[in-house]
């Protein structure tokens, strides 16, 4: 797709897209290093489950 200069293609009955997505995330590692006591006061443990098929 990059070679063709397109971000969307129709392949058989499927529409395929290759798009850039920008996101901003909080840097917990840097925050923890600089403000470890504050980090420990506000961190919480969360349990999740993951289903996978290989």
C-alpha positions as CSV (number, residue, x, y, z in Angstrom):
1,X,0.0,0.0,0.0
2,X,2.9,2.3,0.8
3,X,4.5,1.6,-2.6
4,X,1.2,2.4,-4.3
5,X,0.8,5.6,-2.3
6,X,-2.7,4.6,-1.0
7,X,-4.1,4.2,2.5
8,X,-7.2,2.2,1.5
9,X,-7.7,-0.7,-0.9
10,X,-10.6,-2.9,-1.9
11,X,-9.4,-6.6,-1.9
12,X,-12.1,-9.0,-3.0
13,X,-15.0,-8.1,-0.6
14,X,-12.7,-6.6,2.0
15,X,-11.8,-2.9,2.5
16,X,-8.2,-2.7,3.8
17,X,-6.9,0.5,5.5
18,X,-3.4,1.5,6.6
19,X,-3.7,4.6,8.7
20,X,-1.5,6.5,11.1
21,X,-2.9,7.0,14.5
22,X,-1.3,9.4,17.0
23,X,-2.0,9.0,20.7
24,X,-0.7,10.5,23.9
25,X,-0.1,8.3,27.0
26,X,0.9,9.1,30.5
27,X,4.5,8.1,31.2
28,X,4.0,6.2,34.4
29,X,7.7,5.1,34.6
30,X,9.0,8.6,34.6
31,X,6.3,9.8,37.0
32,X,7.1,6.9,39.4
33,X,10.8,7.7,39.3
34,X,10.2,11.4,40.1
35,X,7.2,11.2,42.4
36,X,7.3,7.6,43.9
37,X,5.4,8.5,47.1
38,X,2.6,10.2,45.1
39,X,2.5,7.3,42.7
40,X,2.1,4.8,45.5
41,X,-0.8,6.8,47.0
42,X,-2.8,6.6,43.7
43,X,-1.9,3.3,42.1
44,X,-4.4,0.5,42.2
45,X,-4.2,-3.1,41.3
46,X,-6.6,-4.4,38.6
47,X,-7.3,-8.0,37.6
48,X,-8.1,-8.8,34.0
49,X,-8.5,-11.9,32.0
50,X,-7.1,-12.5,28.5
51,X,-8.6,-15.0,26.0
52,X,-6.3,-16.2,23.2
53,X,-6.4,-18.7,20.4
54,X,-3.2,-19.8,18.7
